[in-house]
Amino acid sequence: MDNFIKRMDEAMVQLCNYSDIVDEKCRDYGCGTEMSAREIHLLEAVHNHPDLNASELSEKLGHRKGTFSKMAHRLETSGLLIRYHNENNRKAVFYRLTEMGTRAYEGHYRFHERTSPATYEYFHYYTEEEQRTILDFIEHYTNYLKEYLK
């Protein structure tokens, strides 16, 4: 295995491990309920993709259906989500944010406005071509992992 592959593999493992640590950290985004990063991003996906059903949201987020269902159930129980069925498809489960869920969603963006400017500034250090290369790599590697899991 060449040096690039070894270094990339080590970097990706470290990135994934730190991502897991970030995902486990819970915060209150202004609604009185502490949520993990995965949970707030589930709310974000529901808000941003109202036409997607639970299976499609699960896939979009890269979660197993069981993991997605457990998180959605917790968010429902906490009063952040409402489950419903579409008239056109009684079998599929859809979600929408409650008023409290919308407050959390909006609080999540206020959180990023306060904490992310330095991060965003750092990413603008890269040229547009470098940014495209980075995004292409992330998308390619994500697709590789999806296929690996099949």
N, CA and C of each residue as an Amber inpcrd file, in Angstrom:
protein
   450
   0.8570000  -1.1840000   0.0000000   0.0000000   0.0000000   0.0000000
   0.8980000   1.2400000   0.0000000   0.6080000   2.1720000  -0.9110000
   1.4730000   3.3490000  -0.9800000   1.2010000   4.3010000   0.1790000
   2.1130000   5.2320000   0.3800000   2.0730000   6.1470000   1.5240000
   0.8100000   7.0100000   1.5340000   0.3610000   7.4670000   0.3600000
  -0.8460000   8.2960000   0.2940000  -2.0480000   7.5360000   0.8450000
  -2.2010000   6.2920000   0.4240000  -3.3440000   5.4830000   0.8710000
  -3.2830000   5.2880000   2.3850000  -2.1130000   5.0000000   2.9250000
  -1.9660000   4.8310000   4.3760000  -2.3350000   6.1100000   5.1170000
  -1.7920000   7.2390000   4.6580000  -2.0650000   8.5120000   5.3220000
  -3.5390000   8.8880000   5.2120000  -4.1190000   8.6590000   4.0270000
  -5.5330000   8.9770000   3.8450000  -6.3910000   8.0980000   4.7440000
  -6.0700000   6.8200000   4.8010000  -6.8330000   5.9000000   5.6380000
  -6.7780000   6.3250000   7.1020000  -5.5960000   6.6510000   7.5870000
  -5.4510000   7.1040000   8.9750000  -6.2250000   8.4010000   9.2090000
  -6.1440000   9.3190000   8.2670000  -6.8510000  10.6060000   8.4070000
  -8.3650000  10.3870000   8.4210000  -8.8740000   9.4900000   7.5700000
 -10.3130000   9.2330000   7.5250000 -10.7950000   8.5570000   8.8100000
 -10.0060000   7.6520000   9.3470000 -10.3660000   7.0150000  10.6210000
 -10.4380000   8.0680000  11.7170000  -9.4370000   8.9370000  11.7690000
  -9.4220000   9.9860000  12.7860000 -10.6000000  10.9390000  12.5970000
 -10.8840000  11.3240000  11.3610000 -12.0170000  12.1960000  11.0770000
 -13.3230000  11.5620000  11.5400000 -13.5130000  10.2960000  11.2170000
 -14.7380000   9.5950000  11.6220000 -14.8400000   9.4860000  13.1390000
 -13.7350000   9.2220000  13.8090000 -13.7620000   9.1240000  15.2670000
 -14.1200000  10.4580000  15.9080000 -13.5350000  11.5540000  15.4240000
 -13.8900000  12.8670000  15.9560000 -15.3360000  13.2190000  15.6240000
 -15.7820000  12.8270000  14.4550000 -17.1740000  13.0590000  14.0800000
 -18.1110000  12.3400000  15.0450000 -17.7590000  11.1160000  15.4260000
 -18.5690000  10.3680000  16.3980000 -18.6280000  11.0940000  17.7450000
 -17.5000000  11.6390000  18.1740000 -17.4550000  12.3670000  19.4460000
 -18.3510000  13.6040000  19.3760000 -18.2780000  14.3350000  18.2720000
 -19.1300000  15.5160000  18.0860000 -20.5980000  15.1000000  18.0870000
 -20.9130000  13.9890000  17.4010000 -22.2990000  13.5170000  17.3270000
 -22.8800000  13.1890000  18.6960000 -22.0390000  12.7590000  19.6230000
 -22.5200000  12.3610000  20.9510000 -22.7430000  13.5550000  21.8780000
 -22.1400000  14.6860000  21.5730000 -22.2650000  15.8620000  22.4430000
 -23.6730000  16.4510000  22.2920000 -24.3610000  16.5930000  23.4050000
 -25.7390000  17.1040000  23.3810000 -25.7720000  18.5880000  23.7330000
 -26.6890000  19.2970000  23.0760000 -26.8780000  20.7240000  23.3060000
 -28.3690000  21.0460000  23.2780000 -28.7110000  22.1150000  23.9540000
 -30.0650000  22.6630000  23.8560000 -29.9850000  23.7980000  22.8410000
 -30.7430000  23.6740000  21.7830000 -30.7330000  24.6820000  20.7220000
 -31.8520000  25.7060000  20.8890000 -32.2960000  25.8830000  22.1360000
 -33.2690000  26.9260000  22.4170000 -34.6960000  26.4460000  22.5880000
 -34.8690000  25.1350000  22.7670000 -36.2340000  24.6140000  22.9090000
 -36.4350000  23.8860000  24.2420000 -35.3810000  23.8500000  25.0790000
 -35.5010000  23.1890000  26.3780000 -35.1890000  21.7060000  26.3650000
 -34.7890000  21.1580000  25.2260000 -34.4560000  19.7410000  25.1160000
 -33.0500000  19.6130000  24.5550000 -32.2140000  18.8490000  25.2300000
 -30.8730000  18.6100000  24.7170000 -30.9290000  17.5530000  23.6320000
 -30.1710000  17.8140000  22.5570000 -30.1330000  16.9030000  21.4180000
 -28.7030000  16.6870000  20.9600000 -28.4710000  15.5050000  20.4040000
 -27.1800000  15.2180000  19.7910000 -27.1340000  15.8880000  18.4180000
 -25.9490000  15.9440000  17.8500000 -25.8050000  16.5110000  16.5070000
 -26.6380000  15.7100000  15.5070000 -26.6650000  14.4000000  15.6530000
 -27.4770000  13.5700000  14.7470000 -28.9580000  13.9360000  14.8460000
 -29.4280000  14.1840000  16.0640000 -30.8410000  14.5120000  16.2480000
 -31.1880000  15.8700000  15.6510000 -30.3500000  16.8810000  15.8790000
 -30.6630000  18.2010000  15.3240000 -30.5680000  18.1600000  13.8050000
 -29.6640000  17.3400000  13.2730000 -29.5640000  17.2300000  11.8160000
 -30.7410000  16.4480000  11.2340000 -31.3300000  15.5630000  12.0120000
 -32.5670000  14.9050000  11.5850000 -33.6780000  15.9460000  11.4800000
 -33.7910000  16.8200000  12.4910000 -34.7850000  17.9010000  12.4290000
 -34.5230000  18.8000000  11.2180000 -33.2730000  19.0950000  10.9800000
 -32.9110000  19.9340000   9.8350000 -33.3450000  19.2720000   8.5270000
 -33.1150000  17.9700000   8.3970000 -33.5030000  17.2490000   7.1780000
 -35.0130000  17.2440000   7.0020000 -35.7510000  17.0500000   8.0900000
 -37.2190000  17.0770000   8.0110000 -37.6800000  18.4520000   7.5320000
 -37.0920000  19.4980000   8.0880000 -37.4670000  20.8600000   7.6910000
 -37.1080000  21.1360000   6.2310000 -35.8990000  20.7620000   5.8330000
 -35.4030000  21.1030000   4.5000000 -35.9550000  20.2110000   3.3850000
 -36.4800000  19.0280000   3.7480000 -36.9710000  18.0700000   2.7470000
 -38.3460000  17.5450000   3.1720000 -39.3490000  18.4150000   3.2020000
 -40.6610000  18.0200000   3.7220000 -41.3710000  16.9470000   2.8960000
 -40.9450000  16.7500000   1.6510000 -41.6010000  15.7590000   0.7990000
 -40.9960000  14.3610000   0.9110000 -39.9150000  14.2150000   1.6830000
 -39.2830000  12.9060000   1.8210000 -39.9320000  12.1210000   2.9540000
 -40.1260000  10.8230000   2.7290000 -40.6710000   9.9710000   3.7940000
 -39.5250000   9.4900000   4.6930000 -39.8670000   8.7380000   5.7150000
 -38.8800000   8.3050000   6.7070000 -37.7400000   7.5210000   6.0690000
 -38.0490000   6.6100000   5.1520000 -36.9960000   5.8150000   4.4970000
 -36.0570000   6.7010000   3.6960000 -36.6270000   7.6640000   2.9830000
 -35.8070000   8.5590000   2.1690000 -34.9560000   9.4880000   3.0410000
 -35.5250000   9.9650000   4.1430000 -34.7580000  10.7970000   5.0720000
 -33.6260000  10.0040000   5.6920000 -33.9100000   8.7630000   6.0690000
 -32.9060000   7.8910000   6.6580000 -31.7230000   7.7220000   5.7050000
 -32.0430000   7.4680000   4.4440000 -30.9760000   7.2970000   3.4480000
 -30.2080000   8.5940000   3.2320000 -30.9240000   9.7120000   3.1510000
 -30.2850000  11.0150000   2.9390000 -29.2860000  11.3200000   4.0570000
 -29.6630000  10.9690000   5.2830000 -28.7950000  11.2350000   6.4340000
 -27.7030000  10.1860000   6.6200000 -27.8340000   9.0670000   5.9140000
 -26.8440000   8.0030000   6.0580000 -27.0360000   7.1830000   7.3170000
 -28.2720000   7.0900000   7.8000000 -28.5810000   6.3060000   8.9980000
 -29.2460000   5.0000000   8.6040000 -29.0490000   3.9920000   9.4220000
 -29.8300000   2.7700000   9.2700000 -31.2660000   3.1080000   9.6500000
 -32.2070000   2.3830000   9.0550000 -33.6170000   2.6890000   9.3020000
 -33.9670000   2.5660000  10.7830000 -33.4130000   1.5610000  11.4700000
 -33.6870000   1.3860000  12.8970000 -33.1730000   2.5450000  13.7240000
 -31.9640000   3.0100000  13.4110000 -31.3810000   4.1570000  14.1080000
 -32.2310000   5.3990000  13.8810000 -32.6230000   5.6000000  12.6110000
 -33.4610000   6.7430000  12.2790000 -34.7800000   6.6730000  13.0560000
 -35.4180000   5.5070000  13.0750000 -36.7090000   5.3550000  13.7550000
 -36.5970000   5.6510000  15.2430000 -35.5290000   5.1710000  15.8770000
 -35.3350000   5.4290000  17.3110000 -35.1610000   6.9250000  17.5800000
 -34.3540000   7.5750000  16.7540000 -34.1470000   9.0140000  16.9520000
 -35.4340000   9.7840000  16.7070000 -36.1450000   9.4440000  15.6360000
 -37.4010000  10.1270000  15.3310000 -38.4050000   9.9250000  16.4680000
 -38.4510000   8.7110000  17.0110000 -39.3690000   8.4460000  18.1160000
 -39.0160000   9.3060000  19.3350000 -37.7390000   9.4130000  19.6420000
 -37.3070000  10.2510000  20.7660000 -37.6960000  11.7120000  20.5280000
 -37.5150000  12.1820000  19.3040000 -37.8540000  13.5680000  18.9840000
 -39.3680000  13.7870000  18.9980000 -40.1160000  12.7670000  18.6290000
 -41.5860000  12.8380000  18.7360000 -42.0080000  12.9210000  20.1950000
 -41.4480000  12.0310000  21.0040000 -41.7690000  11.9810000  22.4310000
 -41.4070000  13.2880000  23.1260000 -40.3500000  13.9330000  22.6470000
 -39.9120000  15.2110000  23.2150000 -40.7330000  16.3850000  22.6970000
 -41.6450000  16.1320000  21.7710000 -42.5030000  17.1950000  21.2530000
 -41.9010000  18.0210000  20.1380000 -40.8850000  17.4700000  19.4690000
 -40.1980000  18.2120000  18.4170000 -40.6620000  17.8390000  17.0110000
 -41.1990000  16.6470000  16.8660000 -41.6450000  16.1210000  15.5740000
 -43.0580000  15.5890000  15.6760000 -43.7530000  15.6030000  14.5530000
 -45.0600000  14.9500000  14.4380000 -44.9690000  13.9740000  13.2710000
 -45.4300000  12.7690000  13.5020000 -45.4760000  11.7370000  12.4700000
 -46.8450000  11.8050000  11.8040000 -46.8710000  11.5980000  10.4910000
 -48.1640000  11.5620000   9.7880000 -48.0400000  10.7070000   8.5350000
 -49.1850000  10.3960000   7.9540000 -49.2430000   9.6530000   6.6940000
 -49.8220000  10.5650000   5.6300000 -49.2600000  10.5050000   4.4600000
 -49.7100000  11.2790000   3.3150000 -50.9660000  10.6290000   2.7350000
 -51.9160000  11.4300000   2.2900000 -53.1400000  10.8940000   1.6880000
 -52.8480000  10.0110000   0.4850000 -51.8080000  10.3420000  -0.2650000
 -51.4610000   9.5840000  -1.4710000 -50.7230000   8.2890000  -1.1690000
 -50.1530000   8.1880000   0.0300000 -49.3740000   7.0100000   0.3890000
 -49.5860000   6.7280000   1.8740000 -50.5780000   5.9350000   2.1870000
 -50.9210000   5.6520000   3.5900000 -49.8760000   4.7810000   4.2810000
 -49.0410000   4.1050000   3.5150000 -48.0500000   3.2060000   4.1080000
 -46.8060000   3.9610000   4.6030000 -46.3610000   4.9240000   3.8230000
 -45.1360000   5.6520000   4.1570000 -45.3690000   6.6040000   5.3240000
 -44.3370000   6.7540000   6.1470000 -44.3820000   7.6560000   7.2970000
 -43.6440000   8.9440000   6.9310000 -44.2780000  10.0660000   7.2230000
 -43.6910000  11.3770000   7.0030000 -43.6180000  12.1080000   8.3410000
 -42.8020000  13.1540000   8.3940000 -42.6540000  13.9420000   9.6150000
 -42.7260000  15.4200000   9.2850000 -43.1070000  16.1930000  10.2780000
 -42.9980000  17.6470000  10.2030000 -42.6090000  18.1470000  11.5920000
 -41.9980000  19.3100000  11.6200000 -41.5700000  19.8970000  12.8840000
 -42.7550000  20.4990000  13.6140000 -42.7340000  20.3760000  14.9320000
 -43.6890000  21.0980000  15.7660000 -43.1630000  22.5240000  15.9300000
 -43.9060000  23.3460000  16.6370000 -43.4360000  24.7060000  16.9250000
 -42.1180000  24.6460000  17.7020000 -42.0460000  23.7430000  18.6640000
 -40.8210000  23.5950000  19.4490000 -39.6860000  23.0700000  18.5640000
 -39.9860000  22.1600000  17.6440000 -38.9910000  21.6570000  16.7060000
 -38.4610000  22.7560000  15.8060000 -39.3490000  23.6590000  15.3940000
 -38.9400000  24.8010000  14.5750000 -38.0210000  25.7220000  15.3680000
 -38.3130000  25.9260000  16.6650000 -37.4280000  26.7440000  17.5210000
 -36.0400000  26.1060000  17.6030000 -35.9920000  24.7760000  17.7400000
 -34.7040000  24.0770000  17.7920000 -33.9580000  24.2330000  16.4680000
 -34.6760000  24.0650000  15.3650000 -34.0880000  24.2110000  14.0280000
 -33.4760000  25.6080000  13.8750000 -34.2360000  26.6360000  14.2490000
 -33.7440000  28.0160000  14.1450000 -32.5860000  28.2610000  15.1050000
 -32.6630000  27.6760000  16.3050000 -31.5810000  27.8000000  17.2830000
 -30.3020000  27.1520000  16.8010000 -30.4320000  26.0930000  16.0330000
 -29.2680000  25.4070000  15.4640000 -28.5190000  26.3610000  14.5320000
 -29.2530000  27.1380000  13.7370000 -28.5960000  28.0890000  12.8490000
 -27.9850000  29.2480000  13.6240000 -28.6410000  29.6970000  14.6870000
 -28.0400000  30.7480000  15.5260000 -26.7570000  30.2190000  16.1730000
 -26.7490000  28.9570000  16.5770000 -25.5580000  28.3170000  17.1390000
 -24.4080000  28.3900000  16.1310000 -24.6840000  28.0440000  14.8750000
 -23.6300000  28.0860000  13.8520000 -23.1930000  29.5120000  13.5390000
 -24.1120000  30.4520000  13.5980000 -23.7330000  31.8520000  13.3760000
 -22.7290000  32.3140000  14.4240000 -22.8810000  31.8290000  15.6660000
 -21.9730000  32.2140000  16.7570000 -20.6670000  31.4440000  16.7080000
 -20.7200000  30.1640000  16.3660000 -19.5410000  29.3100000  16.5360000
 -18.7700000  29.0120000  15.2610000 -19.3560000  29.2520000  14.1170000
 -18.7390000  28.7760000  12.8780000 -17.9920000  29.7980000  12.0270000
 -18.0560000  31.0980000  12.2990000 -17.3650000  32.0310000  11.3830000
 -15.8940000  31.7000000  11.1520000 -15.1830000  31.3210000  12.1970000
 -13.7640000  30.9980000  12.0140000 -13.6070000  29.7680000  11.1210000
 -14.4940000  28.7930000  11.2880000 -14.4410000  27.5880000  10.4540000
 -14.7150000  27.9450000   9.0050000 -15.7740000  28.7280000   8.7790000
 -16.1230000  29.1130000   7.4110000 -15.0010000  29.9290000   6.7730000
 -14.3750000  30.8010000   7.5610000 -13.2620000  31.5910000   7.0540000
 -12.1180000  30.6770000   6.6360000 -11.8600000  29.6550000   7.4460000
 -10.7960000  28.6990000   7.1350000 -11.0780000  27.9940000   5.8070000
 -12.3210000  27.6010000   5.5760000 -12.6620000  26.8920000   4.3380000
 -12.5390000  27.7960000   3.1160000 -12.7130000  29.1090000   3.2880000
 -12.5660000  30.0230000   2.1630000 -11.1040000  30.2560000   1.7950000
 -10.1960000  29.7190000   2.5890000  -8.7690000  29.7620000   2.2920000
  -8.4840000  29.0000000   0.9980000  -9.3080000  27.9650000   0.7240000
  -9.1070000  27.1410000  -0.4640000  -9.6830000  27.8260000  -1.7010000
  -9.0150000  27.6330000  -2.8340000  -9.5350000  28.1660000  -4.0940000
 -10.8110000  27.4120000  -4.4620000 -11.5690000  27.9490000  -5.4130000
 -12.7910000  27.2750000  -5.8550000 -12.4750000  25.8830000  -6.4060000
 -11.3730000  25.7670000  -7.1290000 -10.9840000  24.4590000  -7.6820000
 -10.6570000  23.4670000  -6.5560000  -9.9380000  23.9300000  -5.5410000
  -9.6240000  23.0580000  -4.4070000 -10.8990000  22.6690000  -3.6530000
 -11.8230000  23.6150000  -3.4890000 -13.0930000  23.3200000  -2.8330000
 -13.8550000  22.2470000  -3.6030000 -13.8900000  22.3620000  -4.9570000
 -14.5570000  21.3430000  -5.7790000 -13.8970000  19.9830000  -5.6000000
 -12.5650000  19.9600000  -5.5560000 -11.8300000  18.7020000  -5.3830000
 -12.1570000  18.0770000  -4.0280000 -12.1880000  18.8860000  -2.9900000
 -12.5090000  18.3850000  -1.6460000 -13.9220000  17.8120000  -1.6300000
 -14.8870000  18.5610000  -2.1660000 -16.2700000  18.0760000  -2.1900000
 -16.4110000  16.8230000  -3.0470000 -15.7340000  16.7910000  -4.1860000
 -15.7690000  15.5910000  -5.0330000 -15.2320000  14.3820000  -4.2740000
 -14.1340000  14.5880000  -3.5520000 -13.5570000  13.4860000  -2.7830000
 -14.5270000  12.9990000  -1.7100000 -15.1000000  13.9220000  -0.9620000
 -16.0300000  13.5370000   0.1120000 -17.2150000  12.7810000  -0.4730000
 -17.7830000  13.2690000  -1.5590000 -18.9130000  12.5900000  -2.1910000
 -18.5030000  11.2090000  -2.7090000 -17.3360000  11.1260000  -3.3300000
 -16.8400000   9.8490000  -3.8540000 -16.6200000   8.8530000  -2.7180000
 -15.9960000   9.3110000  -1.6460000 -15.7090000   8.4190000  -0.5170000
 -17.0100000   7.9850000   0.1700000 -17.9660000   8.8910000   0.2840000
 -19.2700000   8.5460000   0.8600000 -19.9560000   7.4780000   0.0160000
 -19.9340000   7.6430000  -1.2940000 -20.5330000   6.6320000  -2.1790000
 -19.8010000   5.2960000  -2.0720000 -18.4780000   5.3490000  -1.9300000
 -17.7040000   4.1290000  -1.7200000 -18.1740000   3.4100000  -0.4460000
 -18.3500000   4.1670000   0.6390000 -18.7910000   3.5610000   1.8970000
 -20.1980000   2.9780000   1.7770000 -21.0830000   3.6700000   1.0540000
 -22.4440000   3.1400000   0.8340000 -22.3710000   1.7950000   0.1290000
 -21.5580000   1.7160000  -0.9140000 -21.4250000   0.4540000  -1.6710000
 -20.7680000  -0.6190000  -0.8150000 -19.8050000  -0.2260000  -0.0160000
 -19.0960000  -1.1700000   0.8660000 -20.0690000  -1.8430000   1.8330000
 -21.0610000  -1.0740000   2.2840000 -22.0160000  -1.5850000   3.2670000
 -23.0710000  -2.5120000   2.6610000 -23.2030000  -2.5330000   1.3450000
 -24.2210000  -3.3810000   0.7110000 -23.8630000  -4.8490000   0.8010000
